């Protein structure tokens, strides 16, 4: 029996495919690293170039010029929160590993003050929480919704509970008085007794007061403000800048300029 030879020769085994898993891992790792660089680098650019600087902390501006106003009579009587008043918050943020500061402000504040020389015998102010705004709309959406729930708790209120000694009328409009106001703060539906450090100045027609109050979020049942990519400290600062004007004319307090 004659064997027939296959002219094409023995069949060759198909070539083995090279494993590409290590190369794929390298590509994926490179993509992750590149994304991390983009996130951190983009965040740095956003914070240092694009993002607006937070507003300065409230402070009493020095009177302009060389003249000052000397009050005559008494500051006793009724006063109300007037135009130019602001209330807001300030809190430290970590944005994708980069430190920054978030701050929101509103002019939606009303209130009153009663002075019976030499003390402030009554005072209160109310803030419309939904009107507080920062430089970032997404932060504001979180603030008004999940964090502060302004639909359920539309206002925050401070009410003085103890008289504050303010002394006699200041000698001039450059004099700054420091005081501590003890009262009840109602925030996010919770009321707590607090002490607010204040500085005040009479400018001839109005009383200007600035102050700060530390707020621990858990004390008021405020949810953790953190959300993906952004974390904050567990506390912030409530800032106030209030301008009080008389509720009615008071001839006894007529002021005259002095050199």
Buried (B, 14 or more C-beta within 10 A) or exposed (E): EEEEEEEEEEEEEEEEEEEEEEEEEEEEEEEEEEEEEEBEEEBBEBBEEEBEEBBEEBEBEEBEEEBBBBBEEBBBBBBBBBEEBBBBBBBBBBBBEBEBEBBBBBBBBBBBBBBEBBBBBBBBBBBBBBBBBBBBEEBBEBBBEEBBBBEEBBBBBBBBEBBBEBEEBBEBBBBEBEBEBEBBBBBBEEEEEBEBEBBBBBBBBBBBBBBBBEBEBEBBEBEEBBEEEBBBEEBBBBBBBBBBBBBEEBEEBEBEEEE
